Amino acid sequence: MTVTFIPCGAKLPVIAMIAGALFSNNGLIALYAYLLGIVVVLMSGIILKKFRSLSGKPAPFIMELPPYHIPSWMNVVKGVFDRTWAFVKKAGTIILLSCIVIWFLASYSPSLEYLGGIEGSILESIGECIFGLFQPLGWGDNWQFTVGSITGLIAKENLIGTLGELFGMEVGDEGEEIWDLLADTLTPAAGLGFLTFNLLCAPCFAAIGAMHRELGTWKATGLAVAYQSVLAYFVSAIVYVLGSLIGGTEIDWAGWVAAALGVVLLTYCLAMKNPFFFIKEKGAETAEESE
């Protein structure tokens, strides 16, 4: 439930996109991403430990390091080939298929009429139904970012393909760079909030499957995904408001409300000894009786 807060290799393209489009390739954005993950892991450890079913029993951490040797060139070549081939298969199946689906949804109307553009498409209809939920994060009226975050559940690097497809189709033949369009669409604070949300929200389907194997039930997995997504939403709102205050950009009332609510909820969960008293955990009563 917490390990996915640390950026994996699939999230590096998202970090690079925001750093390149909004922060002039500043490497500190990558440092921010990893420090954010560490802080959120520590916070989540404090919060989730208050659930009896998740706290567990303290155990010593022992790691035995193997003797180190200079790797042979054959092992290096084999390792590079295996990882490269794994990415090629992933890019040629999941990512390619999802980009085709996005192209279809962005090119056809709900009546399956070919449009050749985004306006009036199925994807625009879907995005317009839910983009208002993310307006407090500074994404404005741009439903493309909402759709990109959703398709990122397939694979996080797929978010780049989705935005490239959507904004690329929107640019047309004018010759404007997609990254310049992103810079004109998002403020640096909103871009940092967008990055924060996609770093912390529910991971890709493969990671969710690994979580299910560890947690045992789909109910527990669903609660874990919901926790990650809600936490990502409020942390992103806080980052957006703080970034806007530092940058001197205007913040609407919805952003203030989301950030204030996030601060209150996080403070409550971190400070209270039993913040989830209203949730009855299975086996909690038996544990209290045994104590």
N, C-alpha and C positions, 0 to 999 in steps of 0.2 A: 504493500500500500504506500510505501514511502520511497522505495528505490527508484521509481520512475520519475521522481522530481529532479534527479540528476540528469542533465542532458545526455542523451545517447547519440550515436553517430547519425541517426536519422534526423535529429533536430539541428545538426550543424548547418545544413543549408538554410534553415529558417533564420538562424542567428546571423548567417552571412548576408541574407537578403536584407534584413532590417539594418544591419551595420552598414551595408553598402548603399542602401537607398536613402537612409535618413541621417547617418552619423559619419559619413565620409570614410568608410572602412575602418572605423576606430576599433582597435582590438580590445578596448576596455568593455565593449558590449559582450564579448565572449566571457570575459572575467566576471561580469555582472551575472551572466546566465548561470555560471557554476556556483558563485557565492549565493545567489538566490536559492538554488537547489539545496545547498547545505543548510541555510537558515530555515527553509521550509521543512526540511527533514527533521531538524531539531524541534521545531515547533510542533510538528505532527506527532513526533515521539512523545512529547509531553501531553498532548491532547489525547491521543489514542491509548496511551497507557492507562488512562482513567477508566477505560472499559475493561472489566474483569476478564472477558473472553480474549482480549488482545494483550493484556499485560504480561502474562506468562510468569515463569519463575526465573530469578537471576541465575545466570550460569557463567562460569569463567570462559573467557575468550582465549583460546590457544591456537596458534598457527605455527606450523612447522615449515620453515622455508627450505626448499630443495637446494642442493648445490648448483651454483650457476656456472654455465659453460658458454663458450662462444658458439652460436648456432651454426650449423652447417649450411652451406649454400643450397643444398637440396631441400632442407626443411623450410628455409626462407622462401624459395620459389614455390614450393607446394602450398605454404600458408597463403602467399599472395594470390596464387591461382584459385585456391578454394574460396577465399573471400571475394575475389573479383567475380568468379562465376556465380556465387550466391547473389551478389548484387545484380548481375546481368539477368539472372532468372527472375529476381524480384521486379526489376525495372521492365522486363519484357512480359510480365504477367499482370501482377496487381496494379502497378503504377500505370502501365499502358492501358489496361482495361478500364481503370477508373477515369483516365483522361478521355477515353472514347465515350464513356457514359456522360461525363461532364460536357463534352462537345455536343452530344445528342440533345441533352437537356437544354443547353444554351442555344441550340440552333433551331429547335422545333417548338411550336406553340402547343398548348394543351390539346388542341384538335389535331395534332400531328402534321401541321402544315409547316413546310420548310421556310424559315425566315432569313437565314444567312446572317443573323445578328442576335444580340442579346435581348433587345427590346421586345416585350411580349412573349418571351420564351417561358418554358416550364421552369427553368432554373430561377428566373427572375421572380416568378410567382412564389416559389418556395422561399427564396431569400427575403422577399418583401413581407412574408407572413411572420418571420421571426427576428428580423434585424433590429426591431425596436428594443428587444431584450438586451442588446449589446450597445445601444446608444449611450448609456451611462459610462461606458469604457472609452468613449471618445472616437468610436468608429464612424459616427455620423450616419448619413443615409446610405452608406455604401454596403449593400447587402453582399457584395462579392467577398468581403472579409469573413462574414458569417458562414457563407457556403464553403469557403476555403478551410475554415476551422473544422467544419463537419467532415469534409472529405479527408482531413488529416487523420481521422480515426482509422482509415484504411491503412495508411502509412504516413508518418509525419512529413517525410520529404515530398509526399504527394501534394501537400499544401502549395508548394512552389509551382508544380505543374498546373494545379487548379487556377491559381492567380495568373499564371502566365497565359493560360487558355482564355480566361475571362477578360483580363485587361488587354491581352493581345488582340482579341477579337474586337474589343472596344476601340482600340487605337486605329485599326484599319490600315490604310495606306498613307497616313499622314507623316509617318516616319518618326514619331515621337517614341523615345525609349520607354519601356515598361517601368524601369526603375525611376525615371523622372516622373512618371505618372503617379507612382506610389508616393514619391516625395511631395507631390502637389496635393495628394489626397489625405495623407495623415500628417499630423504634427509630430515632432519628435517624441513628445510625451505620450501621445496616442499610439505611436509605433512601438514604444517601449512597453506600453500596456498590452498591446496586441501580442508582442513577443512573450511577455510574462504569462498571458493566458494560455498560449499554445505550448509553453514549456511545462506548465503545471497541471493542465486539464487532463482528462482521461487519455491514456496512452493509445497506441495503435491496437488493432484487433489481436495481433500476435501476443503483445504484452498482456492484454486482458485475458487471453487464454491461459497464459502462464499464471496469472493471479488466480484464476479459477482452479487450476490444479493445486495451488497452495492453500486456498481458503476452503475448498471442498464443495461449496454450493454456489449456485447462481445468485441466490439471494444475497449472500455475503459479498459476492463479486459486484453485484449491482449497487450495494451500499458503499463499497469501496470506490467505485467509479463515481457515484454521486458525491461522495466526500471530496474526491479530487477535483471534480468540476466546480463545486460550490466554492471550495477554497481558492481555486484558480480565479474565479470570477471576482471575489472580493479583494484578493491580493492585487489583481490587475487594476481594479478600481482605485485602490490606494496608491499604486504606482503612478497611475495616470494623473490623479489629483496632485500628488507631490511633484511630479515632473512638470505639470502645468504651472504650479506656483513658482517653481524655480525658473522656468522658461518665460514666465510672464504672459502665458496664453490664457484665453478666456475659458471658464468652466461653467457649464450649465448646471441647473439645480439638480438634475438627475445624477450627475457625477458626484456632487457633494453628498447626496443622500446615500448612494451606494458605498462611497468611501467611508462615511461616518458609520454606517451600519456594519461595514467590515471591521472597522476598528473596535466597535463595541462587542461584536461577536467573538473576535479573536481574543480580546482582553478577558472577556467572560470565560471562555473555554480554557485559557491559560491560567487564570487566577483562581477560579473556583475549584474546590477539592472534588466535588461531585457534580459537574455541570450537567450531566445527562441523567439526573435522578428520575426523569419522567420516562426513561426507556427501561423496560424490564428485560434484562438479559437472561437467557436460558442458563440455568444452573447457578445464578447469582444468589438466590434464596438459600439453596443448599449450602453454598460456600459460607454464607453468613452464619447459618446454624452451626456449621462445623467449627467456626471460629469461636 
